[in-house]
Amino acid sequence: MVESSTHRRVDLVVVGGGTAGTFAAATAADAGLDVVVLERKSESEAGRIACGDAIKGASAFPDVIDVDYLKDGSFTNRNIRRAVFRNPYHEQELEVEFGGRGAVVDRKRYGEILLEEARRLGATIEYDTVVTDVRQTEGRITGVRAKRNSEEIVYEAPITVDAAGALSILQDRADFSGTTFDTDVRYTQFCSAYREIIEVPEPVDWDDAIVFKPTDELGYLWYFPRSETEINVGLGFQMTEEPMKLVDALRRDLRRRPMFENATVKNKLGAALPTRRPYDSAVAPGYLAVGDAAAHVNPVTGGGIGSAANAGHWAANAAIEAISTGDPSERALWQYNRDVMTDFGKRFAVIDLYNVWGTAYDTETLSGIVASLPAQQLADAIGGSGTPSMGLGLKLETLRSTFGYWSELRELYRVRDLATELADHYASYPETPAAFERWQTGRDAIMDEFHSICDAERKY
């Protein structure tokens, strides 16, 4: 690395040391690039993030890092077999068995190990470094400006990876006019969340489950067991709704549960996260956005660990190729967009369709529908393919159990057909930027049809 007192030149600058940023850095450093990660937290606090800490299913991570070390060192509960949905308006619990096992992690230790692995593979990690601006020349991002201990530092690089999280400051500072980068981003497409790590005096009897309960503000409250006695508890609300006093709401729910009597709060933290479809394009000349900075999060559950890891890896692969050819253009980086959209991107876009549909109804109506529908169909809709199906016998049983919600379900059935069409459209994401506007026009036509059959407000 060549450096002076105020300037540093590297091959790749990664802003943010979370999941997406560390996987991007590890992948690029492993390929021999000179990589620096800029992390605003101190080294002692790095890795601590407001997160539910749950990972559904196997969640395959890119094997650029030592995945076994990551799991052995931070996966504190690998025995998650089911999800439980508690209905606040109906005396019932909806239970869904996972096809495989999930896990709950110690998020701080998980983050520390990812930073260790990126450093082991050759990346430089610079803590206490706050990015204040981007450098841009003739429309191309050429690095960032940052501050550490009152010292201003300019980092120059042919490629910058934005892993700075939700509502990234880099996107506020950059001029994306003349690029494909998605700028149709507003705070109302995000969720405000708060979580605590709580130690309970006696082991819970549901340490094999992640537990959810909907809230009035189109969010949910969660209980995720890191162990039999250490529970990650939290909740959030959509920023389209009236502000919710998160701490008070969490306290009220905890007081209703005897298991939390005399519990000890070990840590508390809040954050914003995207609850919207992935960015239509997350690239611009010299620039890629990953993880929360590109809305790579399940819009209903908020889960984003696995998607962030893969997005960081794919972004680094695109950067490696672009740097090797000396071409940091959008076209050169475009394969990253395709990797995202044809994988988890299409699933998250479909899930967001259901998310938008739900905003047309109050929580009690939605809870009634949830109480009457088959559990696996709901699980597929919000966490799996997004396009569930059912046999004739299940259809007949559903007709009987959903009496009183037939109008809403007729609408939902039409939404499901559009969800299938939307998934197919994302699967055909264009191979080059030249066809991008045509792809957007086709997607928007599907969304126009969606809004013609339901009263949900437009999100985009």
Order of alpha helices (4+ residues) and beta strands (2+ residues): beta-beta-beta-alpha-beta-beta-alpha-beta-beta-alpha-beta-beta-beta-beta-beta-alpha-beta-beta-beta-beta-alpha-beta-beta-beta-alpha-alpha-alpha-alpha-alpha-alpha-alpha-alpha
